[in-house]
Amino acid sequence: MQRGSFCYVNGAAVLEARNLTKEYPLGKENVRALDGVDFTAVQGDFAVINGPSGSGKTTLLNMLALIDRPSEGEVLFEEKPTSRLTEGELALLRREKIGLVFQTFNLIPVLSVAENVEYPLLLTKTPRGERRERVAARLDEVGLSGFGKRHPDELCGGQRQRVAVARALVAQPRLILADEPTANLDSATGKQIMELLQGLNTGHCVTFLVVTHDPSVLGYAQRVLTIRDGRIQGEEKRGAPRPA
């Protein structure tokens, strides 16, 4: 997959942040980690949010992933507000429509590769036969066909991240959020992971949002948004979408 090749982007908003603000108590004062963030990701988008440590990247990701609630503002998923959803409703939405990729992989060590990928499908009560088909397809797609019986401690960092990507995709989500996906990888492996994500964006037309401070990741994005001091400072559009 070459840089600059993207899924066709349409105008349907998958995710939207409106005036997103998050404050945390620190002693007698409040620290504002996010300060009025506005952001929209549409179907097929491949966006990167870039900024230094302490800029608010992880806080923003937690808000967009519906893991944490904002102090002010609103997150809309598929154009529907989420602020009034219960914790159970938010968990269901995440389970069915949002895939997460973490910099520390977050694989379950006692489970095999196939079982790690299958785990989200167990939560949605997907039939056994369909689970096996999806797991096999996703492992093949990330280049790990034949690795299903291995355990995470038998894999290198790049292979573990590929397992994490397969797990994020297996429930066929509308959105995948990746938190520093190259942070624990060497530069060559990081390049392979980013090319994999870009190819999956094209192949599945799923929306990707990558949060990173790694400048090498920026070349894979269709849009680069810079965040500093809890605010989006600017946006750069790169390349041009094409039909998948």
C-alpha positions in Angstrom: 0.0 0.0 0.0 1.4 3.3 -1.0 1.1 6.5 1.0 -1.6 8.8 -0.3 -4.0 5.9 -1.1 -7.2 6.1 0.9 -10.7 4.8 1.2 -13.3 7.0 -0.6 -14.6 9.5 2.0 -18.2 10.4 2.1 -20.0 13.1 4.1 -21.6 10.9 6.7 -20.2 11.9 10.1 -19.2 8.9 12.2 -17.8 10.8 15.1 -18.1 14.4 16.2 -16.8 16.4 19.1 -18.5 19.7 20.0 -16.8 22.1 22.4 -15.3 19.2 24.2 -13.8 20.3 27.5 -12.3 18.2 30.4 -11.2 19.5 33.7 -9.5 17.6 36.5 -9.2 18.7 40.2 -5.7 19.4 41.3 -5.6 20.6 44.9 -7.9 23.6 45.2 -7.9 24.3 41.5 -9.0 22.6 38.3 -6.7 21.8 35.5 -8.2 22.0 32.0 -6.9 19.1 29.9 -9.2 19.8 27.0 -10.4 23.3 26.1 -13.3 23.5 23.7 -12.2 20.9 21.1 -14.3 20.7 17.9 -13.6 17.7 15.6 -15.5 15.6 13.0 -14.5 12.3 11.4 -16.5 11.0 8.5 -16.8 7.5 7.1 -13.6 6.3 5.5 -11.5 9.1 7.2 -7.9 8.5 8.1 -7.0 11.2 10.6 -4.0 11.7 12.9 -4.1 13.9 16.0 -0.5 14.9 16.7 1.0 16.7 19.7 3.6 16.5 22.4 3.3 14.7 25.7 0.8 16.6 28.0 -1.0 18.2 25.0 -4.3 16.4 25.7 -4.1 13.6 23.2 -4.9 10.7 25.5 -7.6 12.7 27.3 -9.2 13.5 23.9 -9.0 9.8 22.8 -10.7 8.7 26.0 -13.5 11.2 25.3 -13.9 10.1 21.7 -13.8 6.4 22.7 -16.6 7.1 25.2 -14.5 5.7 28.0 -14.6 9.0 29.9 -17.2 11.7 30.0 -16.4 15.4 29.2 -16.9 18.2 31.8 -18.6 20.2 29.0 -19.5 19.7 25.4 -20.8 16.7 23.5 -19.6 13.6 21.7 -21.9 12.5 18.8 -21.6 9.0 17.3 -23.3 8.5 14.0 -24.8 12.0 14.5 -26.5 10.9 17.8 -25.6 12.6 21.2 -24.0 10.3 23.7 -24.1 12.4 26.9 -27.4 10.9 28.1 -26.5 7.3 27.5 -26.1 5.1 30.5 -22.7 3.4 31.2 -24.3 0.1 29.9 -25.4 1.8 26.7 -22.0 3.3 26.2 -20.3 0.0 26.8 -22.6 -1.6 24.2 -21.9 1.1 21.6 -18.1 0.6 22.2 -18.4 -3.1 22.0 -20.3 -3.1 18.7 -19.0 -0.1 16.8 -15.6 1.0 18.1 -12.3 -0.8 17.9 -9.3 0.2 20.1 -5.6 -0.3 19.5 -3.3 0.5 22.4 0.4 1.2 22.4 0.9 -1.5 25.1 -1.1 -4.0 23.0 -3.3 -5.0 26.0 -3.4 -8.7 25.0 -4.5 -11.3 27.5 -1.4 -13.4 28.2 -3.2 -16.6 29.2 -5.2 -16.6 25.9 -3.9 -17.7 22.5 -3.7 -15.3 19.6 -6.9 -16.6 18.2 -8.7 -16.4 21.5 -7.5 -12.8 22.0 -8.9 -11.8 18.6 -12.1 -13.8 19.3 -12.7 -12.1 22.7 -14.8 -9.1 21.5 -17.1 -11.6 19.6 -17.8 -13.5 22.8 -19.1 -10.3 24.4 -21.6 -9.9 21.5 -22.7 -13.5 21.6 -21.7 -14.1 17.9 -22.3 -17.7 16.9 -19.3 -20.0 17.2 -19.0 -20.8 13.5 -19.1 -17.1 12.5 -16.5 -16.3 15.3 -14.0 -18.8 13.8 -14.5 -17.5 10.3 -14.0 -13.9 11.3 -11.0 -14.6 13.5 -9.3 -16.6 10.7 -10.1 -13.9 8.2 -8.7 -11.1 10.4 -5.5 -13.0 11.3 -4.9 -13.7 7.6 -5.5 -10.0 6.8 -2.8 -8.9 9.3 -0.3 -11.5 8.1 -0.6 -13.9 11.1 -2.4 -16.8 9.5 -1.0 -19.9 11.3 -0.2 -18.0 14.5 -3.6 -18.6 16.1 -2.4 -21.2 18.7 0.6 -19.1 19.9 0.4 -17.0 23.0 1.4 -13.3 23.2 4.7 -14.0 25.0 5.8 -16.0 21.9 5.4 -13.0 19.6 7.6 -10.0 18.9 6.2 -6.5 19.4 5.1 -6.0 15.8 3.3 -9.3 15.8 1.5 -8.4 19.1 0.4 -5.1 17.6 -0.9 -7.0 14.5 -3.0 -9.2 16.9 -4.3 -6.1 18.6 -5.3 -4.7 15.2 -7.0 -7.9 14.2 -8.9 -7.8 17.5 -10.0 -4.2 16.9 -11.4 -5.2 13.5 -13.1 -8.5 14.3 -16.4 -7.0 15.4 -16.6 -5.0 12.1 -16.6 -1.6 13.8 -17.4 1.8 12.2 -14.5 3.5 14.0 -11.0 2.4 15.1 -9.1 4.5 17.5 -5.3 3.9 17.8 -3.3 5.3 20.8 0.4 5.7 19.9 0.4 2.5 17.8 4.1 2.8 17.0 5.4 3.9 20.4 6.8 0.5 21.5 8.1 -0.5 18.1 11.3 0.0 16.2 11.1 2.3 13.1 10.9 -0.5 10.6 8.1 -2.3 12.4 6.3 0.9 13.1 6.3 1.6 9.3 4.8 -1.9 8.7 2.1 -1.3 11.2 1.1 2.0 9.7 1.1 0.6 6.2 -1.2 -2.2 7.6 -3.6 0.4 9.1 -3.7 2.4 5.9 -4.4 -0.8 3.9 -7.2 -1.8 6.3 -8.7 1.7 6.0 -8.8 1.2 2.2 -10.0 -2.4 2.4 -12.8 -1.9 5.0 -13.6 1.8 4.6 -13.6 2.0 8.4 -12.8 5.3 9.9 -9.4 5.5 11.6 -8.3 8.0 14.1 -4.6 7.7 15.3 -3.3 9.7 18.2 0.5 10.1 18.2 3.6 12.2 18.9 5.6 10.2 16.3 6.3 12.4 13.3 6.8 9.4 11.0 3.1 8.6 11.4 2.0 11.8 9.8 2.8 10.7 6.3 0.1 8.0 6.4 -2.7 10.4 7.3 -5.3 12.1 5.1 -5.8 14.7 7.7 -3.3 15.8 10.4 -4.7 17.8 13.4 -2.3 19.4 15.8 -3.2 19.6 19.5 -1.4 21.7 22.1 -2.5 22.8 25.6 -5.8 21.0 25.1 -6.8 22.8 21.9 -6.8 21.9 18.3 -4.3 24.4 16.8 -4.7 23.6 13.2 -5.5 21.0 10.5 -3.5 20.0 7.4 -5.1 18.0 4.6 -2.8 15.6 2.8 -3.3 13.7 -0.4 -6.7 13.1 -2.0 -9.3 10.4 -1.4 -10.0 8.0 -4.1 -12.8 5.4 -4.7 -12.0 2.1 -2.9 
